């Protein structure tokens, strides 16, 4: 199938089959795609937490409206964004870039100083709003990568983020949960959404051109 065919194939899976397990190599491909996705200033201001532990997922289900995909999936991905931009985080990102590329440029140094001057001094909620948007870019990549690997997924915002942060000790790591993504395989005979037609606005009502 082409990429478009695979995106046509994917849907927000409502019922997953716990007896079917996503192969580790497919999970690695999906995580690799997220790691390579675009991020503002190359800071990658979020982390992906992979949860396979069934007891932890049962606890998460209790604070996520009882959604069955959480316990029936093979892996539950939690996208957790930085709670704030700090001098240490910005410097670490630029230091890594300079080490990997083995050079320091005037423009890179100037850009680093610009971020150091502006980001850490902003309100933490403004910064978290920015980092969480970056996490959603990663989520978008994950959805496409999962479809490419023919792995089912369901993006989830329907959970108590503060309770999840406490459960996963995210505050201590300077992180806040943003969105979750179960990865697994559809249970075709029990998923009411599977055979319904995909509904999207027509291209002419969605894409406009300025020439």
C-alpha positions in Angstrom: 0.0 0.0 0.0 1.1 3.6 -0.6 1.4 5.9 2.4 -2.0 7.4 1.6 -3.5 4.0 1.4 -2.1 3.2 4.8 -3.5 6.4 6.3 -6.8 5.5 4.8 -6.5 2.2 6.5 -5.8 3.6 9.9 -8.5 4.8 12.3 -8.9 5.6 16.0 -9.1 2.0 17.1 -11.8 1.5 19.8 -11.2 -2.1 20.6 -7.8 -3.8 20.6 -7.0 -7.5 20.8 -4.8 -8.2 23.8 -3.8 -11.6 22.3 -2.0 -9.9 19.4 1.4 -8.3 20.3 3.2 -5.7 18.3 6.6 -7.0 17.4 9.5 -5.1 19.1 11.0 -4.2 15.7 7.8 -2.4 14.7 7.8 -0.5 18.0 11.4 0.4 17.4 10.6 1.9 14.0 7.7 4.0 15.5 9.9 5.3 18.3 12.7 6.0 15.8 10.4 8.0 13.7 9.3 10.1 16.7 12.9 10.7 17.7 13.6 12.0 14.2 10.6 14.3 14.0 10.9 18.0 13.7 11.1 20.2 16.8 11.5 23.9 17.4 15.2 24.9 17.5 16.0 21.2 17.6 15.4 21.1 21.4 13.1 18.1 21.4 11.4 19.4 24.6 9.5 16.2 25.5 10.0 12.6 26.2 8.2 9.4 25.2 7.5 6.9 28.0 6.7 3.3 26.8 4.5 1.4 29.3 4.1 -2.3 28.9 3.6 -3.1 32.6 0.0 -4.4 33.0 -0.4 -3.3 36.6 0.6 0.3 35.8 -1.7 0.3 32.8 -4.6 -0.8 35.0 -4.0 2.1 37.2 -3.8 4.5 34.3 -7.1 3.1 32.9 -8.8 4.1 36.2 -7.8 7.8 35.6 -8.6 7.6 31.9 -12.3 7.0 31.8 -11.9 3.3 31.7 -10.7 3.2 28.1 -10.1 -0.4 27.3 -7.3 0.3 24.7 -5.0 1.2 27.6 -5.0 -2.3 29.0 -5.6 -4.2 25.7 -2.8 -2.6 23.7 0.7 -4.0 23.4 2.4 -0.7 24.5 1.1 2.5 25.8 3.1 5.6 24.8 2.9 8.7 27.1 4.1 11.9 25.5 5.5 14.0 28.4 6.6 17.6 27.7 9.2 19.6 29.6 7.5 21.6 32.3 9.7 24.6 31.5 12.7 25.8 29.5 15.7 26.1 31.7 19.3 27.3 31.0 20.5 23.8 31.7 18.1 22.2 29.1 18.9 24.7 26.4 22.6 24.4 26.9 22.5 20.6 26.9 20.8 20.6 23.5 23.3 23.0 22.0 26.2 21.3 23.6 25.1 18.0 22.0 24.7 19.6 18.6 28.2 21.1 18.7 29.7 17.7 19.9 28.0 15.7 17.2 28.8 18.2 14.4 32.2 18.8 15.8 32.2 22.6 15.3 30.9 25.8 16.8 29.5 28.6 14.7 29.0 32.2 15.4 25.4 32.0 14.2 24.8 28.9 16.5 26.3 30.6 19.5 24.2 33.8 18.8 21.1 31.7 18.5 21.8 29.9 21.7 22.3 33.2 23.6 19.0 34.5 22.1 17.1 31.5 23.5 18.9 31.7 26.8 17.9 35.3 27.1 14.3 34.8 26.3 13.0 31.3 27.1 14.0 30.8 30.8 12.6 34.2 31.7 9.1 33.6 30.3 6.2 32.4 32.4 6.5 28.6 32.9 3.0 28.0 31.6 3.8 29.8 28.4 6.8 27.6 28.0 4.8 24.4 28.8 2.3 25.5 26.2 5.1 25.6 23.7 6.7 22.3 24.7 3.4 20.5 24.7 2.8 21.7 21.1 6.1 20.1 20.2 5.0 16.9 21.7 1.9 16.9 19.5 4.2 17.1 16.5 5.8 13.9 17.7 2.3 12.4 18.2 1.5 13.2 14.5 4.7 11.4 13.4 3.8 8.5 15.6 0.4 8.1 14.1 1.8 8.1 10.6 4.6 5.7 11.5 2.2 3.3 13.2 0.0 3.3 10.1 3.1 2.7 7.9 3.9 -0.3 10.1 0.2 -1.4 10.0 0.0 -1.0 13.8 -3.3 0.3 15.2 -3.3 3.3 17.5 -5.6 5.7 19.3 -4.6 9.2 20.4 -5.9 10.0 23.8 -6.4 13.2 25.8 -9.2 11.8 28.0 -7.2 11.3 31.2 -6.4 13.1 34.4 -2.9 14.6 33.6 -2.1 15.5 37.2 -3.0 12.0 38.4 -0.9 10.5 35.6 2.0 12.8 36.5 1.9 11.6 40.1 1.6 7.9 39.1 4.6 8.1 36.8 6.6 10.5 39.0 6.9 13.0 36.2 7.0 16.1 38.3 10.3 14.9 39.8 11.7 14.6 36.2 10.5 18.1 35.2 7.8 16.6 32.9 4.1 16.9 32.4 1.9 14.4 30.6 0.3 15.7 27.4 -1.2 12.9 25.4 -1.2 9.1 25.3 -1.0 6.7 22.4 -1.9 3.0 22.7 -0.3 0.7 20.1 -1.8 -2.7 19.3 -4.0 -4.5 16.9 -7.7 -4.0 16.3 -10.2 -6.6 17.4 -12.2 -6.6 14.2 -15.3 -8.4 15.4 -15.9 -6.1 18.4 -14.9 -2.7 17.1 -18.0 -0.7 16.0 -15.9 2.0 14.3 -13.9 -0.4 12.0 -16.4 -0.7 9.1 -17.6 2.9 9.1 -16.5 5.0 6.2 -13.7 7.5 7.0 -15.1 11.0 7.0 -12.9 13.9 6.0 -13.6 17.2 4.4 -13.3 17.3 0.6 -9.9 18.5 -0.6 -11.3 21.6 -2.2 -12.9 22.5 1.2 -9.6 21.8 3.1 -6.7 23.0 0.9 -6.6 26.5 -0.5 -4.0 27.9 -2.8 -2.3 31.3 -3.0 -0.6 31.7 -6.4 
